[in-house]
Amino acid sequence: MTTPYYIKIAPAAQRQIRLLLPKQQKNIIKLIEALAINPRPPGVRKIEGVIGLYCEDLQFVRLIYKVEEQEVLLLLVKEN
């Protein structure tokens, strides 16, 4: 069994999440909870040139986050 990752959300990402519609916020929260269990799920893209930086796309937004040891830092939530 894997140990869950600690999730930290950067202040800019928090502000961006608050600007989304409630349904979109709910979907983002579900994805963040899933990343706490597996921060490198199938389909996630690794961003080249930076160690541990990943990109996950939903229908309406892109999440950019960094994985370090047992921590996931959500850096950016950008509308597509």
C-alpha positions in Angstrom: 0.0 0.0 0.0 1.3 3.4 -0.9 1.5 6.3 1.5 -0.7 9.3 0.4 1.1 12.4 -0.8 0.7 15.6 1.0 -1.0 18.2 -1.3 0.0 21.9 -1.1 -1.8 24.4 -3.3 0.0 27.6 -4.3 -1.9 30.8 -3.5 -2.2 31.7 -7.2 -3.7 28.2 -7.9 -6.2 28.7 -5.0 -7.3 32.0 -6.5 -7.7 30.4 -9.9 -9.8 27.6 -8.5 -12.1 30.1 -6.7 -12.8 31.8 -10.1 -14.2 28.5 -11.6 -17.8 27.5 -11.6 -18.9 25.3 -8.6 -19.1 22.1 -10.8 -15.6 22.8 -12.2 -14.3 23.3 -8.6 -15.8 20.0 -7.6 -14.0 18.2 -10.5 -10.7 19.9 -9.6 -11.0 18.8 -6.0 -11.7 15.2 -7.1 -8.6 15.3 -9.3 -6.5 16.8 -6.5 -7.7 14.0 -4.1 -6.7 11.4 -6.7 -3.3 13.0 -7.1 -2.7 12.5 -3.4 -2.9 8.8 -4.0 -1.2 8.6 -7.4 0.5 11.8 -8.6 1.6 10.1 -11.8 -1.6 8.5 -13.2 -1.9 7.2 -16.8 -2.3 10.0 -19.3 -0.5 12.6 -17.2 2.2 14.5 -19.2 5.7 15.2 -17.9 6.9 18.7 -18.6 10.3 18.4 -20.2 13.2 20.4 -18.8 12.0 20.5 -15.2 12.4 17.5 -12.8 9.1 16.4 -11.3 6.8 18.8 -13.2 3.6 17.4 -14.6 0.6 18.6 -16.5 -2.9 17.1 -16.2 -5.8 18.3 -18.5 -9.4 18.2 -17.7 -12.2 19.3 -20.1 -11.9 22.9 -19.1 -8.6 23.4 -17.3 -5.0 22.4 -17.1 -3.3 21.6 -13.8 0.4 22.0 -13.5 2.0 20.5 -10.5 5.3 19.4 -9.1 6.0 16.1 -7.3 8.7 15.9 -4.7 9.2 12.9 -2.4 5.8 12.6 -0.6 4.5 16.0 -1.6 2.5 17.4 -4.6 2.6 21.1 -5.1 -0.2 22.4 -7.3 1.3 25.4 -9.0 -1.2 26.5 -11.7 -4.8 26.0 -12.8 -5.2 27.5 -16.3 -8.5 27.5 -18.3 -8.2 25.9 -21.7 
